[in-house]
Amino acid sequence: MKYALISLAIASTASADQKPAPPPAGKITGTVIFEGVPPVRKDLKRDTDPYCAKNPALADDVIVTKGKLKDVFVRLKNVPAGRITAPPAPVIDQRDCTYSPRVIGVAPGAKIAVRNSDGTFHNVNGSVSGKLLWNKPMAAKDPDLALDAGARPGEVIDVVCNVHPWMRAYAVVVDHPYFGVTGEDGTFTIGNLPAGAYTLEAWHPKLGTRTLDIKIGTGAKAIVPARISYKTE
Ligand SMILES: [Cu+2]
């Protein structure tokens, strides 16, 4: 009976020790801006597929709204030691003959769920630097595909549709969760950061890379704004 009590005491101490520490409070709240006159978004010719032709659409390779740039993948170049976990598994939806989202992050070897919300046929083709990873037909109402991100961190999987040449998405392979992708408002957030010095790297599929050094402090200095700028060439 005595032994049982001792082991119970040990067990309860162990479970108290295993309680996860709260995540660090540091956070980067960023905005990616586009200075100058943004490129004109051309009308896409989508009449090769009557389903896609029902809705007019504009080219989506550079989307600037009120001076803010969409589809910028922003990641930390140096990540906090001991805190590396895989990013959540992403979904790419084929909706209105467009990939949504257009830019995602995916862990090496993770699965990308590819959905077809359209009433038409797509063919999902993924490659890294011209090397084919997958080539999958997807009819309307087919269940989601689970496609392997068989690439190394830092590489980008180019996703195209062989049926609709205007469709294009990019899966950036990243082995940590410290990244964000800008929406139409140009903002991104990267949280759970301990105090320290970091380098942010922003990548836009058409406009390329920018870097920015950031210092995260403690208390009121734990939440740090970041402003990344792209300009017309
Ligand atoms: Cu398609």
Residues whose N, C-alpha, C, O or C-beta is under 5 A from the ligand:
A	BS01	CU	F121 H122 N123 C161 V163 H164 M167
